[in-house]
Amino acid sequence: MSDDPRDMLLRRVAADNVAFVNLQFTDVLGIGKTVTIPVEELPDALDHGVWFDGSSIEGFARMVESDMYLVPDRSTYAVVPWDRHEGMITARLICSVYTPDGKPFAGDPRNVLSRMLDQAAAAGYRFMVAPELEFFLFKTDPNGRILEPHDKAGYFDVSTDLATHIRRQMARTLQAMGITVEAVHHEVAPGQHEIDLRYADALRSADHLVTARVALKAVAQLNGLHATFMPKPMASVNGSGMHVHQSLLDVESGKNLFADPDDPYGLSPLARHFIAGLLAHARGMCVLLAPLVNSYKRLVPGFEAPVHISWGRTNRSALVRVPRITSGRYQATRIELRCPDPACNPYLAYAAMLAAGLDGIKRKLPLRDAAEEDLFHVDPRARGLATLPTSLGAALDALREDEVILEAIGPSVAERFLDAKQQEWESYRAYVSQWEIDRYLAIF
């Protein structure tokens, strides 16, 4: 038998009795897209790619430059667990997008992240991340209409948690697709849950996140529920974040370059410069990490979401937190960025985080003192702390002014992302909400 990776994949596909293959990619906003091919077409797809019309995909191309093709990443092969009907078993391959001249398409978010990771590797770094994915489960009626939250439980509750078995189904589904789940639990708000994914290199982690959002929605639907990654679906409770743990490893040795046991926070000078870079570019990259109008309903005081641009260890209102590690386990040293939410495009979000951190290292940015007090109950102006943008419009303006983040995502993505999000912001600004009707109509 041939040991060629292509042939090995085809043998595995045959052993799994696969009938169809979903070729997946994302648009510039992070929305998953799929082209399905019969398994008989897979050899040709692996050898030559699959052509598609890029002008029909949000933020990809104009009519004059529409022809593109998908190149499957063989390492992302997985059978889709919820689509195993007899004779109709479906597998999945995640793809990168290429132009007719055989070059990676600059507007493909996956290629954006790959390009940033290549820059990091050239400097001797491997970027590792581990996301905490929060989401809500809502009840639905027979017509699919979304109703109230699935339960009334709170943080780590047991007796009132109605989704214990559903989260286990979700974990098993992710594991069946090659995604390692470290923990699952109920979150603070009614109907809110969290699934923590194991550390992986950033490209693989982004692939896992795109897969997880699809898988969790599918499992919820099989249970008659609706899973949503909307950051703030209810006004009076905590929103859903996606805290991202991150570190840099040495490309050659695999050593954690963030660790320094002699430092009070266990952080190396490199890690401190990286954090300083995240803080310096927090406003500029915010719209890539929190990309919706609704995202800025979550980033408000009082709901355990960061507002001020600060760092610390015990302070969970800080933007960047340094989690404690078990004594002697220095390889686990990491930092946690707390402003991203699960609606982001993970490829662009990770690229922005890495670019910000690398800029801090390149310029040897100094890190100000940690802010360990609860910033929700002090005047941050006394500490000289800046704040994150308070609206999608302000976040878009901040991105336009940040040359490092714009360079990281490239002009093609920047133009199309900014255009799409500006339209979203203008549409929201023109909309008259029920809150305004209730508050003003009768008295003015």
PyMOL commands that set and color helices and strands:
alter all, ss='L'
color gray80, all
select helices_A, chain A and resi 5-15+39-48+54-56+63-65+74-76+109-122+164-176+202-222+269-280+282-289+295-298+330-332+346-362+375-377+380-383+392-400+403-430+434-440
alter helices_A, ss='H'
color red, helices_A
select strands_A, chain A and resi 20-26+32-38+50-53+67-72+78-79+90-98+125-140+146-149+181-186+192-197+200-201+225-228+244-250+311-312+320-321+335-337
alter strands_A, ss='S'
color yellow, strands_A
deselect
rebuild
show_as cartoon
